[in-house]
Amino acid sequence: MEKNKNILWELFSVFFRIGLFTIGGGYAMLPMLQREVVEKYEWATEGEIMDYYAIGQSTPGIIAINTATFIGFKRKGVLGGIIATLGMVVPSWVIIISIAAFFQQFSDNPWMKSAFSGIRVVVLVLILNAVIKMGKKAIRNWMDMAIGIIAFITVAFLSFSPIYIIIGAGTVGILINTLRMRGNQI
């Protein structure tokens, strides 16, 4: 029983620390998730974390919270999923409540505007870093690159719903792998 408590506490504390850096949303947390979950604690492999990100992105909710739930569930079942999710959510909840309480008073303050301007740049860099790292692991051949480019163009320039792109990319991936298993070269 003591070992279970330690694992649950570990899940909560790791995701609590990650949740403290929620500035910029779920994507800004991806580098921390990668470092903690894959590299430090080895709770998931590179491939598993990429799958969690993909599933987390295509299901309702914030990608980092969905990923925490998946990892917690993998480690300790339903209770682990709940504990990891709470660890991720509690800091965000406290931060949001705190900001909401004082935001109106400070929203016109030039110092606050400058701080948020700087924070936006850092968040962009964190997200870009996560995209590059994930891209290096996800894009393994020219077909993956083609799917990625087509997906980017259809979402960014043609305003297609990401849901259709995810469904389409999944379907294409299934078709390609089915053809490969049958011995066709693609």
KENU-198917 format. One record per residue (C-alpha): residue number from 0; residue in three letters; x, z, y. Coordinates in nm, 3 decimals, padded with zeros to 5 digits. Layout:
{nr: NUM, rest: ALA, x: X, z: Z, y: Y}
...
! end
This chain:
{nr: 0, rest: MET, x: 00.000, z: 00.000, y: 00.000}
{nr: 1, rest: GLU, x: 00.285, z: 00.082, y: 00.238}
{nr: 2, rest: LYS, x: 00.432, z: -00.265, y: 00.188}
{nr: 3, rest: ASN, x: 00.094, z: -00.421, y: 00.278}
{nr: 4, rest: LYS, x: 00.079, z: -00.216, y: 00.599}
{nr: 5, rest: ASN, x: 00.431, z: -00.331, y: 00.689}
{nr: 6, rest: ILE, x: 00.343, z: -00.696, y: 00.632}
{nr: 7, rest: LEU, x: 00.023, z: -00.661, y: 00.837}
{nr: 8, rest: TRP, x: 00.212, z: -00.483, y: 01.115}
{nr: 9, rest: GLU, x: 00.481, z: -00.751, y: 01.104}
{nr: 10, rest: LEU, x: 00.217, z: -01.025, y: 01.131}
{nr: 11, rest: PHE, x: 00.051, z: -00.850, y: 01.425}
{nr: 12, rest: SER, x: 00.374, z: -00.773, y: 01.611}
{nr: 13, rest: VAL, x: 00.526, z: -01.120, y: 01.568}
{nr: 14, rest: PHE, x: 00.213, z: -01.295, y: 01.688}
{nr: 15, rest: PHE, x: 00.166, z: -01.038, y: 01.965}
{nr: 16, rest: ARG, x: 00.514, z: -01.123, y: 02.098}
{nr: 17, rest: ILE, x: 00.435, z: -01.494, y: 02.079}
{nr: 18, rest: GLY, x: 00.099, z: -01.434, y: 02.247}
{nr: 19, rest: LEU, x: 00.272, z: -01.264, y: 02.540}
{nr: 20, rest: PHE, x: 00.410, z: -01.604, y: 02.637}
{nr: 21, rest: THR, x: 00.076, z: -01.778, y: 02.646}
{nr: 22, rest: ILE, x: 00.149, z: -01.933, y: 02.986}
{nr: 23, rest: GLY, x: 00.071, z: -02.299, y: 02.943}
{nr: 24, rest: GLY, x: -00.158, z: -02.256, y: 02.644}
{nr: 25, rest: GLY, x: -00.104, z: -02.318, y: 02.277}
{nr: 26, rest: TYR, x: 00.146, z: -02.601, y: 02.314}
{nr: 27, rest: ALA, x: 00.386, z: -02.386, y: 02.514}
{nr: 28, rest: MET, x: 00.394, z: -02.142, y: 02.219}
{nr: 29, rest: LEU, x: 00.495, z: -02.405, y: 01.964}
{nr: 30, rest: PRO, x: 00.873, z: -02.359, y: 02.006}
{nr: 31, rest: MET, x: 00.834, z: -01.983, y: 01.960}
{nr: 32, rest: LEU, x: 00.609, z: -02.032, y: 01.657}
{nr: 33, rest: GLN, x: 00.869, z: -02.264, y: 01.509}
{nr: 34, rest: ARG, x: 01.154, z: -02.021, y: 01.567}
{nr: 35, rest: GLU, x: 00.972, z: -01.709, y: 01.443}
{nr: 36, rest: VAL, x: 00.762, z: -01.848, y: 01.158}
{nr: 37, rest: VAL, x: 00.998, z: -02.107, y: 01.011}
{nr: 38, rest: GLU, x: 01.349, z: -02.000, y: 01.108}
{nr: 39, rest: LYS, x: 01.342, z: -01.620, y: 01.138}
{nr: 40, rest: TYR, x: 01.073, z: -01.495, y: 00.895}
{nr: 41, rest: GLU, x: 01.049, z: -01.805, y: 00.672}
{nr: 42, rest: TRP, x: 00.671, z: -01.763, y: 00.640}
{nr: 43, rest: ALA, x: 00.630, z: -02.141, y: 00.635}
{nr: 44, rest: THR, x: 00.846, z: -02.447, y: 00.581}
{nr: 45, rest: GLU, x: 00.899, z: -02.722, y: 00.838}
{nr: 46, rest: GLY, x: 00.644, z: -02.938, y: 00.656}
{nr: 47, rest: GLU, x: 00.387, z: -02.658, y: 00.635}
{nr: 48, rest: ILE, x: 00.415, z: -02.573, y: 01.004}
{nr: 49, rest: MET, x: 00.366, z: -02.941, y: 01.091}
{nr: 50, rest: ASP, x: 00.055, z: -02.945, y: 00.870}
{nr: 51, rest: TYR, x: -00.073, z: -02.626, y: 01.037}
{nr: 52, rest: TYR, x: -00.021, z: -02.785, y: 01.378}
{nr: 53, rest: ALA, x: -00.208, z: -03.097, y: 01.269}
{nr: 54, rest: ILE, x: -00.497, z: -02.900, y: 01.124}
{nr: 55, rest: GLY, x: -00.494, z: -02.660, y: 01.419}
{nr: 56, rest: GLN, x: -00.511, z: -02.952, y: 01.660}
{nr: 57, rest: SER, x: -00.800, z: -03.118, y: 01.481}
{nr: 58, rest: THR, x: -01.015, z: -02.804, y: 01.446}
{nr: 59, rest: PRO, x: -01.197, z: -02.620, y: 01.724}
{nr: 60, rest: GLY, x: -00.989, z: -02.365, y: 01.909}
{nr: 61, rest: ILE, x: -00.642, z: -02.323, y: 02.043}
{nr: 62, rest: ILE, x: -00.365, z: -02.468, y: 01.825}
{nr: 63, rest: ALA, x: -00.145, z: -02.155, y: 01.840}
{nr: 64, rest: ILE, x: -00.433, z: -01.926, y: 01.743}
{nr: 65, rest: ASN, x: -00.540, z: -02.156, y: 01.459}
{nr: 66, rest: THR, x: -00.179, z: -02.167, y: 01.336}
{nr: 67, rest: ALA, x: -00.153, z: -01.786, y: 01.350}
{nr: 68, rest: THR, x: -00.471, z: -01.762, y: 01.145}
{nr: 69, rest: PHE, x: -00.339, z: -02.007, y: 00.883}
{nr: 70, rest: ILE, x: -00.007, z: -01.823, y: 00.853}
{nr: 71, rest: GLY, x: -00.170, z: -01.481, y: 00.839}
{nr: 72, rest: PHE, x: -00.408, z: -01.605, y: 00.571}
{nr: 73, rest: LYS, x: -00.119, z: -01.752, y: 00.372}
{nr: 74, rest: ARG, x: 00.071, z: -01.420, y: 00.384}
{nr: 75, rest: LYS, x: -00.212, z: -01.169, y: 00.326}
{nr: 76, rest: GLY, x: -00.543, z: -01.348, y: 00.279}
{nr: 77, rest: VAL, x: -00.843, z: -01.294, y: 00.505}
{nr: 78, rest: LEU, x: -00.715, z: -00.963, y: 00.645}
{nr: 79, rest: GLY, x: -00.377, z: -01.121, y: 00.723}
{nr: 80, rest: GLY, x: -00.554, z: -01.407, y: 00.903}
{nr: 81, rest: ILE, x: -00.755, z: -01.162, y: 01.111}
{nr: 82, rest: ILE, x: -00.452, z: -00.946, y: 01.195}
{nr: 83, rest: ALA, x: -00.233, z: -01.245, y: 01.292}
{nr: 84, rest: THR, x: -00.516, z: -01.386, y: 01.504}
{nr: 85, rest: LEU, x: -00.564, z: -01.053, y: 01.681}
{nr: 86, rest: GLY, x: -00.191, z: -01.034, y: 01.744}
{nr: 87, rest: MET, x: -00.203, z: -01.374, y: 01.911}
{nr: 88, rest: VAL, x: -00.524, z: -01.309, y: 02.109}
{nr: 89, rest: VAL, x: -00.479, z: -00.953, y: 02.241}
{nr: 90, rest: PRO, x: -00.196, z: -01.029, y: 02.488}
{nr: 91, rest: SER, x: -00.380, z: -01.336, y: 02.620}
{nr: 92, rest: TRP, x: -00.698, z: -01.135, y: 02.663}
{nr: 93, rest: VAL, x: -00.518, z: -00.860, y: 02.855}
{nr: 94, rest: ILE, x: -00.331, z: -01.112, y: 03.072}
{nr: 95, rest: ILE, x: -00.647, z: -01.310, y: 03.151}
{nr: 96, rest: ILE, x: -00.846, z: -00.998, y: 03.239}
{nr: 97, rest: SER, x: -00.561, z: -00.878, y: 03.462}
{nr: 98, rest: ILE, x: -00.523, z: -01.212, y: 03.638}
{nr: 99, rest: ALA, x: -00.899, z: -01.246, y: 03.684}
{nr: 100, rest: ALA, x: -00.915, z: -00.903, y: 03.845}
{nr: 101, rest: PHE, x: -00.656, z: -00.991, y: 04.110}
{nr: 102, rest: PHE, x: -00.652, z: -01.372, y: 04.130}
{nr: 103, rest: GLN, x: -00.905, z: -01.405, y: 04.412}
{nr: 104, rest: GLN, x: -00.704, z: -01.166, y: 04.630}
{nr: 105, rest: PHE, x: -00.376, z: -01.353, y: 04.578}
{nr: 106, rest: SER, x: -00.483, z: -01.715, y: 04.521}
{nr: 107, rest: ASP, x: -00.402, z: -01.818, y: 04.878}
{nr: 108, rest: ASN, x: -00.072, z: -01.630, y: 04.891}
{nr: 109, rest: PRO, x: 00.215, z: -01.878, y: 04.944}
{nr: 110, rest: TRP, x: 00.441, z: -01.676, y: 04.712}
{nr: 111, rest: MET, x: 00.186, z: -01.699, y: 04.431}
{nr: 112, rest: LYS, x: 00.138, z: -02.072, y: 04.491}
{nr: 113, rest: SER, x: 00.515, z: -02.121, y: 04.469}
{nr: 114, rest: ALA, x: 00.538, z: -01.909, y: 04.154}
{nr: 115, rest: PHE, x: 00.262, z: -02.107, y: 03.980}
{nr: 116, rest: SER, x: 00.428, z: -02.432, y: 04.090}
{nr: 117, rest: GLY, x: 00.751, z: -02.324, y: 03.920}
{nr: 118, rest: ILE, x: 00.568, z: -02.200, y: 03.613}
{nr: 119, rest: ARG, x: 00.393, z: -02.537, y: 03.572}
{nr: 120, rest: VAL, x: 00.729, z: -02.714, y: 03.555}
{nr: 121, rest: VAL, x: 00.862, z: -02.474, y: 03.290}
{nr: 122, rest: VAL, x: 00.544, z: -02.509, y: 03.085}
{nr: 123, rest: LEU, x: 00.580, z: -02.888, y: 03.097}
{nr: 124, rest: VAL, x: 00.939, z: -02.858, y: 02.971}
{nr: 125, rest: LEU, x: 00.834, z: -02.621, y: 02.689}
{nr: 126, rest: ILE, x: 00.561, z: -02.862, y: 02.579}
{nr: 127, rest: LEU, x: 00.797, z: -03.161, y: 02.599}
{nr: 128, rest: ASN, x: 01.055, z: -02.972, y: 02.392}
{nr: 129, rest: ALA, x: 00.792, z: -02.894, y: 02.126}
{nr: 130, rest: VAL, x: 00.681, z: -03.259, y: 02.119}
{nr: 131, rest: ILE, x: 01.039, z: -03.382, y: 02.073}
{nr: 132, rest: LYS, x: 01.113, z: -03.133, y: 01.794}
{nr: 133, rest: MET, x: 00.787, z: -03.211, y: 01.616}
{nr: 134, rest: GLY, x: 00.840, z: -03.584, y: 01.664}
{nr: 135, rest: LYS, x: 01.183, z: -03.570, y: 01.500}
{nr: 136, rest: LYS, x: 01.028, z: -03.410, y: 01.193}
{nr: 137, rest: ALA, x: 00.702, z: -03.608, y: 01.184}
{nr: 138, rest: ILE, x: 00.835, z: -03.959, y: 01.244}
{nr: 139, rest: ARG, x: 01.020, z: -04.057, y: 00.928}
{nr: 140, rest: ASN, x: 00.990, z: -04.436, y: 00.928}
{nr: 141, rest: TRP, x: 00.872, z: -04.736, y: 01.128}
{nr: 142, rest: MET, x: 00.511, z: -04.693, y: 01.007}
{nr: 143, rest: ASP, x: 00.496, z: -04.336, y: 01.139}
{nr: 144, rest: MET, x: 00.639, z: -04.462, y: 01.469}
{nr: 145, rest: ALA, x: 00.377, z: -04.739, y: 01.488}
{nr: 146, rest: ILE, x: 00.091, z: -04.496, y: 01.419}
{nr: 147, rest: GLY, x: 00.227, z: -04.262, y: 01.688}
{nr: 148, rest: ILE, x: 00.260, z: -04.536, y: 01.949}
{nr: 149, rest: ILE, x: -00.088, z: -04.674, y: 01.877}
{nr: 150, rest: ALA, x: -00.236, z: -04.324, y: 01.891}
{nr: 151, rest: PHE, x: -00.064, z: -04.253, y: 02.223}
{nr: 152, rest: ILE, x: -00.180, z: -04.580, y: 02.380}
{nr: 153, rest: THR, x: -00.540, z: -04.541, y: 02.266}
{nr: 154, rest: VAL, x: -00.565, z: -04.183, y: 02.393}
{nr: 155, rest: ALA, x: -00.361, z: -04.218, y: 02.714}
{nr: 156, rest: PHE, x: -00.466, z: -04.562, y: 02.836}
{nr: 157, rest: LEU, x: -00.785, z: -04.660, y: 02.655}
{nr: 158, rest: SER, x: -00.958, z: -04.321, y: 02.676}
{nr: 159, rest: PHE, x: -01.047, z: -04.306, y: 02.307}
{nr: 160, rest: SER, x: -01.154, z: -03.964, y: 02.183}
{nr: 161, rest: PRO, x: -00.869, z: -03.783, y: 02.007}
{nr: 162, rest: ILE, x: -01.109, z: -03.706, y: 01.722}
{nr: 163, rest: TYR, x: -01.140, z: -04.075, y: 01.637}
{nr: 164, rest: ILE, x: -00.764, z: -04.114, y: 01.659}
{nr: 165, rest: ILE, x: -00.705, z: -03.821, y: 01.422}
{nr: 166, rest: ILE, x: -00.960, z: -03.953, y: 01.173}
{nr: 167, rest: GLY, x: -00.816, z: -04.305, y: 01.201}
{nr: 168, rest: ALA, x: -00.456, z: -04.189, y: 01.162}
{nr: 169, rest: GLY, x: -00.551, z: -03.977, y: 00.861}
{nr: 170, rest: THR, x: -00.728, z: -04.273, y: 00.702}
{nr: 171, rest: VAL, x: -00.433, z: -04.504, y: 00.767}
{nr: 172, rest: GLY, x: -00.197, z: -04.240, y: 00.622}
{nr: 173, rest: ILE, x: -00.408, z: -04.216, y: 00.305}
{nr: 174, rest: LEU, x: -00.420, z: -04.595, y: 00.270}
{nr: 175, rest: ILE, x: -00.046, z: -04.634, y: 00.320}
{nr: 176, rest: ASN, x: 00.041, z: -04.362, y: 00.070}
{nr: 177, rest: THR, x: -00.210, z: -04.502, y: -00.183}
{nr: 178, rest: LEU, x: -00.044, z: -04.843, y: -00.155}
{nr: 179, rest: ARG, x: 00.301, z: -04.685, y: -00.188}
{nr: 180, rest: MET, x: 00.196, z: -04.498, y: -00.503}
{nr: 181, rest: ARG, x: 00.074, z: -04.824, y: -00.653}
{nr: 182, rest: GLY, x: 00.420, z: -04.971, y: -00.601}
{nr: 183, rest: ASN, x: 00.363, z: -05.185, y: -00.290}
{nr: 184, rest: GLN, x: 00.639, z: -05.177, y: -00.031}
{nr: 185, rest: ILE, x: 00.522, z: -05.073, y: 00.313}
! end
